[in-house]
Amino acid sequence: MEMLLNQLNQLSTRLIERLPYCTLEEMDEYMMSRDSIFEELQQQKPTPHEVSKYKELVQHLLGQDALIIERMMKLRDEAQKDISQVNTGKRSKSLYDNDSYGGDDSRFFDAKR
């Protein structure tokens, strides 16, 4: 159990060191590694002594999680903004491509300003 908690701590610490610069791909890799560690931890049956022994380390990990979640939220917001811009561009393009503005005799061009 101690080894797994230490692995989780090292994994989280490495991510936090790069947190301002980490990408969605790095965050995804972190989550996959974290999930595999948690699967192993869930199979453990800690004694009350072990629970009290590792309580401080678990509290530290929870503090790290708060920082990581904050960065995940920022990445999510950036992705939503980018998706919104792409969708707006698609809608604008489809309006220009649509022939419902008039017959074939009429063409309109936007001038650059």
C-alpha positions in Angstrom: 0.0 0.0 0.0 2.8 2.4 0.9 4.5 1.8 -2.5 1.2 2.6 -4.4 0.7 5.8 -2.4 4.3 6.8 -3.0 3.8 6.1 -6.8 0.7 8.2 -6.8 2.5 11.0 -4.9 5.4 11.0 -7.4 3.1 10.9 -10.4 1.1 13.9 -9.0 4.3 15.8 -8.1 5.7 15.4 -11.6 2.5 16.7 -13.1 2.3 19.7 -10.7 5.8 20.7 -11.6 4.7 21.0 -15.2 1.1 22.1 -14.5 1.2 25.6 -16.1 2.5 24.1 -19.3 0.8 20.7 -19.4 -1.4 19.8 -22.3 -4.6 17.8 -22.6 -2.5 14.8 -23.7 -0.3 14.9 -20.7 -3.3 15.3 -18.5 -4.8 12.2 -20.2 -1.7 10.2 -19.6 -1.7 11.2 -15.9 -5.3 10.2 -15.5 -4.7 6.8 -17.1 -1.7 6.1 -14.8 -3.6 7.4 -11.8 -6.6 5.1 -12.6 -4.4 2.0 -12.7 -2.8 2.9 -9.3 -6.3 3.5 -7.9 -7.5 0.1 -9.2 -4.6 -1.5 -7.3 -5.3 0.6 -4.2 -9.0 -0.5 -4.2 -7.9 -4.1 -4.0 -6.0 -3.4 -0.8 -7.6 -4.0 2.6 -5.8 -1.5 4.9 -5.7 -2.1 8.6 -6.7 0.7 11.0 -3.0 1.2 11.8 -2.2 1.7 8.1 -5.1 4.1 7.7 -3.8 6.3 10.5 -0.1 5.9 9.3 -0.9 7.1 5.7 -3.5 9.7 6.6 -1.1 12.6 6.2 0.1 11.4 2.8 -3.5 11.0 1.7 -4.3 14.5 2.8 -1.2 15.7 0.8 -2.5 13.9 -2.3 -5.9 15.5 -1.9 -4.3 18.9 -1.8 -2.4 18.0 -5.0 -5.6 16.9 -6.6 -7.2 20.3 -6.0 -4.4 22.0 -8.0 -4.7 19.4 -10.8 -8.5 19.8 -10.9 -8.1 23.6 -11.2 -5.8 23.1 -14.3 -8.2 20.6 -15.8 -11.0 23.1 -15.5 -8.9 25.7 -17.3 -8.0 23.3 -20.1 -11.7 22.3 -20.4 -12.7 26.0 -20.6 -10.1 26.6 -23.3 -11.3 23.6 -25.3 -14.9 24.7 -25.1 -13.9 28.2 -26.3 -12.0 26.7 -29.3 -15.0 24.4 -30.1 -17.3 27.4 -30.0 -15.1 29.3 -32.4 -15.0 26.4 -34.8 -18.8 26.0 -34.7 -19.3 29.7 -35.3 -17.0 29.5 -38.3 -18.9 26.5 -39.6 -22.2 28.3 -39.3 -20.9 31.4 -41.0 -19.5 29.3 -43.9 -22.7 27.3 -44.3 -24.7 30.6 -44.5 -22.4 31.9 -47.3 -22.4 28.5 -49.1 -26.2 28.3 -48.9 -28.0 29.4 -52.1 -31.0 30.7 -50.3 -29.9 34.3 -50.6 -31.1 34.7 -54.1 -31.2 33.3 -57.5 -28.3 32.3 -59.7 -28.3 35.8 -61.3 -27.1 37.6 -58.2 -23.7 37.4 -56.5 -22.6 39.3 -53.5 -19.0 39.7 -52.3 -17.7 40.8 -48.9 -15.1 43.6 -49.3 -12.1 43.7 -47.0 -12.0 46.7 -44.8 
